[in-house]
Amino acid sequence: MSALEWTSVWEDDVVDHAELAAVLARAFPRTSRIGGEQSWSSARPELRLVGRAAGQVVAHAAVLRRFLQVDGRAQLVGDVGLVAVDPDRHSTGVGAELLAQVREALCGLGVPYGFLTCGEQVAGFYASGGWARVPGPTRMIRADGRVQVYGGVSMVLALAAPLDAWPPGRIDRNGWEV
């Protein structure tokens, strides 16, 4: 495996949406909203973390700072999504490097927690990077007011606050996942 070059790019400065979209489409083949010039699927991120090998994108994650409501209490998080490693690079350690980059970026943003939702099949991967499951349910409150209950796993990464300070209860995400 060649050494990876990591960059952190604010969304307004992203110029290679087509290249990012191609890698994300390979990583998430069932997500039809990604492709062409669109390198996001739901909420548009604030910050992109991109890993390149020999100039080619091989890893990506996105972050959006937002407040969740946890049992009616506002909780600032770095909402993480679009975590992807090119399928040709699975099981090479790139994913672990990506999670370390995500942690560093979240610390730089000054948020007390990282937050993400994922499928049961990848929850162990995130747990290996320090993420912990939190009880749900997690609901996404859409712009039109409709509520969608997420059926997967919700996870938190303790950063500037300890995990035991995460408030218990129902999690409401105002808007779509990243």
C-alpha positions as CSV (number, residue, x, y, z in Angstrom):
1,M,0.0,0.0,0.0
2,S,1.4,3.4,-0.9
3,A,1.3,6.3,1.6
4,L,-1.8,8.3,1.6
5,E,-2.1,12.0,1.4
6,W,-4.9,13.5,3.5
7,T,-6.6,16.8,2.9
8,S,-9.4,18.6,4.7
9,V,-11.5,20.8,2.5
10,W,-14.4,23.1,3.3
11,E,-17.4,22.4,1.2
12,D,-17.3,25.7,-0.6
13,D,-13.7,24.9,-1.8
14,V,-14.4,21.4,-3.2
15,V,-13.6,21.4,-6.9
16,D,-13.5,17.7,-7.6
17,H,-17.1,16.7,-6.9
18,A,-17.1,14.4,-9.9
19,E,-14.1,12.4,-8.7
20,L,-15.5,12.3,-5.1
21,A,-18.9,11.2,-6.5
22,A,-17.3,8.3,-8.5
23,V,-15.6,6.9,-5.4
24,L,-18.8,7.4,-3.3
25,A,-20.9,5.7,-6.0
26,R,-18.5,2.7,-5.9
27,A,-18.6,2.6,-2.1
28,F,-22.4,3.0,-1.9
29,P,-23.7,1.3,-5.1
30,R,-27.4,1.3,-3.8
31,T,-27.5,5.1,-3.3
32,S,-28.8,6.5,-6.5
33,R,-28.5,10.2,-5.4
34,I,-24.7,10.2,-5.7
35,G,-23.2,10.6,-9.1
36,G,-22.2,13.0,-11.8
37,E,-21.3,16.2,-10.1
38,Q,-23.2,15.4,-6.9
39,S,-20.9,14.1,-4.2
40,W,-23.4,14.0,-1.4
41,S,-26.7,12.1,-0.8
42,S,-28.7,13.8,1.9
43,A,-27.5,16.8,3.9
44,R,-24.7,18.7,2.2
45,P,-21.6,18.5,4.4
46,E,-19.5,21.4,5.8
47,L,-16.1,19.7,5.7
48,R,-14.6,16.9,3.6
49,L,-11.7,14.6,4.6
50,V,-10.2,13.1,1.5
51,G,-7.4,10.4,1.3
52,R,-5.5,10.1,-2.0
53,A,-3.0,7.5,-3.2
54,A,-1.0,8.4,-6.2
55,G,-3.3,11.3,-6.7
56,Q,-6.5,9.2,-6.8
57,V,-9.3,9.5,-4.2
58,V,-9.4,6.3,-2.1
59,A,-11.1,7.5,1.1
60,H,-13.6,10.1,2.1
61,A,-15.7,11.3,5.1
62,A,-17.9,14.3,5.6
63,V,-18.7,16.4,8.6
64,L,-21.5,18.8,9.4
65,R,-21.7,20.6,12.8
66,R,-25.3,20.6,14.1
67,F,-27.4,20.4,17.2
68,L,-29.3,17.3,17.9
69,Q,-32.1,17.2,20.3
70,V,-31.5,14.4,22.8
71,D,-34.6,13.9,25.0
72,G,-35.5,17.5,24.4
73,R,-32.0,18.9,25.2
74,A,-29.8,20.5,22.5
75,Q,-26.5,18.7,22.0
76,L,-23.8,20.0,19.6
77,V,-22.1,17.3,17.5
78,G,-20.0,16.8,14.5
79,D,-22.4,14.7,12.4
80,V,-20.3,12.4,10.3
81,G,-21.4,10.6,7.1
82,L,-20.3,9.5,3.7
83,V,-17.6,7.5,5.3
84,A,-16.2,5.5,2.4
85,V,-13.1,3.6,1.3
86,D,-12.7,2.6,-2.3
87,P,-13.8,-1.1,-2.4
88,D,-10.4,-2.0,-3.9
89,R,-8.7,-0.7,-0.7
90,H,-10.9,-2.6,1.9
91,S,-8.9,-4.5,4.5
92,T,-5.7,-2.5,3.9
93,G,-5.8,-0.2,6.9
94,V,-7.2,2.8,5.0
95,G,-10.4,2.7,7.0
96,A,-8.5,3.0,10.3
97,E,-6.5,5.9,8.9
98,L,-9.7,7.5,7.8
99,L,-11.3,7.2,11.3
100,A,-8.1,8.8,12.8
101,Q,-8.5,11.7,10.4
102,V,-12.2,12.1,11.3
103,R,-11.3,12.2,15.0
104,E,-8.6,14.8,14.4
105,A,-10.9,17.0,12.3
106,L,-13.7,16.8,14.9
107,C,-11.3,17.8,17.6
108,G,-10.2,20.8,15.4
109,L,-13.9,21.8,15.1
110,G,-14.2,21.9,18.9
111,V,-17.3,19.7,19.1
112,P,-17.8,17.7,22.3
113,Y,-18.9,14.6,20.3
114,G,-18.9,13.0,16.9
115,F,-22.2,11.4,15.9
116,L,-23.1,9.0,13.1
117,T,-25.6,6.5,12.1
118,C,-24.7,3.2,10.4
119,G,-25.8,-0.2,9.5
120,E,-25.3,-3.1,12.0
121,Q,-22.8,-4.7,9.5
122,V,-20.3,-1.8,10.0
123,A,-20.9,-0.9,13.7
124,G,-17.9,-3.0,14.7
125,F,-15.6,-1.1,12.3
126,Y,-16.6,2.2,14.0
127,A,-16.3,0.6,17.5
128,S,-12.7,-0.3,16.6
129,G,-12.1,3.4,16.1
130,G,-13.4,4.4,19.5
131,W,-17.1,5.0,18.6
132,A,-19.7,3.8,21.1
133,R,-23.3,2.8,20.5
134,V,-25.9,5.0,22.1
135,P,-29.5,3.9,22.6
136,G,-32.1,5.4,20.3
137,P,-34.3,5.7,18.7
138,T,-32.8,8.3,16.3
139,R,-35.4,10.3,14.3
140,M,-34.7,12.5,11.3
141,I,-37.0,15.5,11.2
142,R,-37.3,16.4,7.5
143,A,-37.8,20.0,6.2
144,D,-41.4,19.2,5.4
145,G,-41.9,18.2,9.1
146,R,-42.3,14.5,8.4
147,V,-40.4,12.2,10.8
148,Q,-38.4,9.2,9.7
149,V,-37.2,6.8,12.4
150,Y,-33.7,5.4,11.7
151,G,-33.6,1.6,12.0
152,G,-29.8,1.2,12.2
153,V,-27.2,1.9,14.8
154,S,-26.5,5.4,16.3
155,M,-22.9,5.9,17.6
156,V,-21.0,8.7,19.4
157,L,-17.3,9.5,19.6
158,A,-16.4,11.2,22.9
159,L,-14.0,14.1,22.2
160,A,-14.1,17.2,24.5
161,A,-16.7,15.6,26.8
162,P,-16.8,12.1,28.4
163,L,-19.0,9.4,27.0
164,D,-20.9,9.1,30.2
165,A,-22.0,12.8,29.9
166,W,-23.9,11.9,26.6
167,P,-27.6,12.5,27.5
168,P,-29.9,9.4,27.4
169,G,-33.1,9.4,25.4
170,R,-34.6,9.8,22.0
171,I,-32.3,11.5,19.5
172,D,-33.9,13.9,17.0
173,R,-31.7,15.0,14.0
174,N,-33.2,18.1,12.5
175,G,-32.7,17.3,8.8
176,W,-31.2,14.4,6.8
177,E,-28.1,12.5,7.7
178,V,-24.8,13.6,6.2
